[in-house]
Amino acid sequence: MFSAHHFHIPVMGLGFTVDSPIKVAKYGISSVVSIMDDQLLEDMRRRYSRELTIPYIAINEKEEDCRAKRIEAYLDLLHYIIQRQMRELNGQDFGLDKEINQYFDLLPMGHPAAKLYLKMKNAAGFEKLDLQEELRKFLVPGRTDVNIMTKVDKTNYARSGEALGREYSDALSALRGFAKSKLEGGLVFSAGMNPSLYSYLEEFEAFFPDKEGVIRKPVILKVSDYRSALIQGKFLAKKGIWVSEFRIESGLNCGGHAFATDGLLAGPILDAFKENRKELGLTLHQMCQEALIQKGMNVLPEGIQNKVTYQGGIGNAEENRFLMDYYQLDGTGWGSPFLLVPEATSVDEDTLQRILKAKKSDFYLSHASPLGIPFNNLRNSSAEEQRKSRIEKGRPGSPCYKKFLSFNTDFTEKPICTASRQYQNLKVKQYANGEISKEEVDAVLEKDCLCEGLSAPAILSGGEMPRRNLKAVTICPGPNLAYFKGVFSLMEMVDHIYGKVALKLDAERPHVFIKELQLYMQHLKTEIDNKVLETNKKQQLYLDKFRRNLFEGIDYYQRLVENFSLDTASTMEKFKAQLNGLKRDLEMLDSEPMMVGKT
């Protein structure tokens, strides 16, 4: 299928991109929607149905399989709205209407349709009309993909208290809702492998090739390195599931939850995909075909390739162009900068102003997530203010209504969330009784309610109040956002990506590769501080491996910049100086006494 753009807007939180397809798909831009919060999706369906005078019948929580039904209904609504938008766009007059012209104005300069559009603008008479009709053939909506975070997969319970079957867990029911919907986009799995979730794909024909070899709902894996891609790709291929795309995401230079590698950096990871891509595709193709034949199903077309894209910390057109060209990528993902583009994402005004006022030090990697995974956070967010205020008032923790992150059984047989008021009060009592240390209770009190905080902006930005007046917003931006200041139009941001214009970024912003290396250096120092008193040999081996991978990554970048220009000349001089400085820091860190158990 024709693709208008070679970038996409990744999923951000639960609510920041929940309605992005309605905003940008009509311009050929692809985006990703989280389908983990069915309550939010139901609220959004009610809102858009009212705004667009579309019939709406509520799906009550008491209905059987209500979670899957709500997800299916919202995705059906997205499909309907986007199809309607495209019909309207196709009927617009180039001379009178803005949107049809903006579709082509947004395209990269080298795109065939962009060249044809320029020719049309300079033409006259019947030639102009003929060219306009030719241009209409290029009007294709951006793809709407959905995201399932594989670790968010708690067991659900009937009203009687009995555990429901595995197919009613959060992740599996979300998959079912997408599979049964009319929406034909990609299914993005993030946060690692979930065998039961992956196996559940086999229940739905939409994830397998049809008679023409087309997969209506292709599977996309978000991965941190080549090894992860190979392992997960093989697991799925043995079931006849083809991985349409591998989305490589930086372990630390990204938004949301951060899944640090063992010191493996983006450059070497991308190089591994570049060198092994053909072999990876052939291996998975063969395994997939064998499984499909054994199942008696339609097979894949010969020559089909897995797409490979990268996302995480890209800041300008030069970086984007180098990544695309040198690593032979099929596209890139631009996330956090789009939080500053109201035409593309849902960010309430208060949160937008907090982002703009934030200092670089306000963007930090926190332990706020009840999943126990490092989480990118903003110190001046309203959610952080609320969390601290509750502690000061002697009422730590959050009322837990949605329960998506309820996995802890320290005190209860039925899992509860570590950010809940129930759990945190019990930990505070333990501390008061001298059963745990101040450090332990402080670590618990840092946990915050992501279910409400990450969904609230979508409701607030639409002029409504979230359920139960829980309006505090959790922001999960990548570190890259600290260097973008201002509110931008969709045209400005897309033109920045393609190099038509250059947004004025903070002068201190380092190259995407350098920033990630800086983050990994800080991560290593933190890990060393955390492990310095331990006598665990396994931890020492991990730290040694981490440092070794960083050294190899730095050596890789030093060889790379000697042979290729990654950016402008001034940026490259700065790049080399920073790289040398970081290598010296790592050498000093490596030479320090690291024998565990020493003081």
KALIN-V281873 format. One line per field, one symbol per residue. burial: + if it has 9 or more other ideal C-beta (glycine too) atoms within 8 Angstrom, else -. Layout:
BEGIN
burial: ???
END
This chain:
BEGIN
burial: ---++-+++++++++++++++++++++++++++++++++++++++++++---------+-----+++++++++++++++++++-++--+--+-+----++++++-++---+-+++++-++--+----+--++--+--++-++++++++++++++-++------+---++++++++++++-+-+-+++++++--+-+++-+++-+-+++++--+-+-++++++++++-++++++++++-+++++++++++++++++++++++-++++++++++++-++--++-+++-+++-+++---+--+---+-+++++++++++++++++++--+-+-+++++++++++--+++++-+++-+++-+-+-++++++++++-+++++++++++++++--++----+++-++-+++++++-----++++++++++++++-++--------++--+++++++++++++++++++---+---+++++++++++++++---+-++++++++++---+-++--+++++++++++++-+++-++--+-------++-++-++++++++++-+++-++----++---++-+++-++--++-++--++-----+---
END
